[in-house]
Amino acid sequence: MSGKKLEIMVGLFLLVGLASISYLAIMLGDLNFPGGNRYNVIAKFTSASGLREGAYVEAGGVRIGIVDSIDFSVDDYLAVVRLSIDNDVLIHEDAIASIRTAGIIGDKFVKITPGGMAYLEPGMEILDTEPSINIEELISKYIFESND
């Protein structure tokens, strides 16, 4: 009988261990489940170069969400970026979404500069956007214009 009791205890220990590892993976992976604690808004950029899915969204220097997806709109040739924003953060209709770089050669992220009008509803679009600055274009512009 003690062999059966030992097997049951080992089985329970394994189940608790697997449940703990699964919980940690979900929490550390920052997964967003449908109907979870985030809502989506859309921002369209002339260029989303260097921005990746999973990049963070910040406002006031604080992370408030992640980049959920990046698609291309054939109609207007713009990059359509779907942002997943924390439910407790409200975005103004006249907010500005801009793609920034963390540090000199860091990852790209989306910065939200607040506005002052009414708030966006889930699924609405941030109309004012700024693409990231292309360092190569700035350098080549400076070099070629300085020769004149």
N, C-alpha and C positions, 0 to 999 in steps of 0.2 A: 504494500500500500504506500510505503514511503517513496517508491519509484514514481508512482503516478502523481503524488503531491509535488515532487521535485520537477517533473515535466510541466505541470500546470504553472508552477512558479516561474520557471524559465520562459514559458510561453507568454505569461503576463508581463514579465520583464521586457521581453522583445517587443511586445505591442506598445508598451509605454515608451520605450526607446524610439521606435519608429514614429509614433505620434509626436514626440518631442522634436525629432529631426525634421519632420514635415512642417511643424509649426514654425521652427526657426527658418527653414528655407522660404516659406511664404512671407514671413515678416522681413527678413533681410533682403529678399528679392523684390520687395516693394511691388507686389503684384496688385493689379487693379481688377477686381471682380465686377461683373455687371451688377448694377444696383448697389455698388459699394459706396465708399465715402468720397467719391470724386464725381465731377461733372465735366463734360467736354465742351470746348469752344474751338472755333476755327480761326486761323490767321493765314492770310495769303501773302507770300513774299515774292519779289522779283527773282531772288536767289536764296536758296537754303543750303548753299554749298558748305559742306563740313558739318552741318547739323545732323545728328543721328537720332533714331528712335531710342527712347529711354533717357535722352538728355534731360536735364532738369530745367524747370521754369522757376524764376525767382521774381520777387517784388520786394523792394526795400532791403535787398541783400539776404532775404530769407527764402528758402525753397518752399514753393507753394504748389508744385505739381511736376508733371513729367510730359515729355513729348510722346504722344501716343502713336502717331503715324505721320508719314510724310509722303504725299502723293503729288502727281503732276496733273494740272488741269489743261486739257487740250483746247478748251474753249478760249481761255485768255492767256495761256502760256505762263502760268504762275505756279509756284510751289505751294500746295495746300498743306498746311501743318495743323494737325489736330492736337490740341493741348488738353491734357487731363488735369483739372484744377481741383484742389481740396475743397470740400463742401463748405467749410467755414470761411473761405475767402471769396469775396464778391469782386468781380471785375467791372469797372465802369464801361459804358458804351463808347466813350471817347478815349479809352486807354490806348497807349501805344505799345505795340509788341515789337521788340527789336532783337536781332540775333547778335550776341556778344561772344567774346572769347574770354575764358577764364585764364588770366595771366597772359604772358607773351605768346607762348605756343601751346596753350591749354585747349581743352575741349570747348566746343561751342555750346551755348545755352540760350534760352529765350528769356529776355528781361521784359517785365511788364511795368510800364510807367503809368501810374494811375491818372485818371481824368477826374471830372467833377459832375458828370451827368448821371442818368439812371444806370442801373446795373444790367449786365448781360444775362440773358436766360440761357439755360443749357442748350447747346447746339447753335447758338448765334455766332456771328463773326466779328472779330476785332478788325475794324476797317483801317486804322492807321498802323502801318508796319514799316520797319526799316530793315533792309537786308544787312548782312555782315559786311564789314569793310574788307576789301580784297587788298592785302598788302602788296602783292605783286603788281597790281594795276597802279597803286600809288607810287611805288618805286619807279616803274617804267615811265609814268607820267612825269615824275620829278626829273629823271635823267634826260628824257627827250626834250622836255621844255626848257631845261637849263642850258641846252646847247644853242639856243636861239640868240 
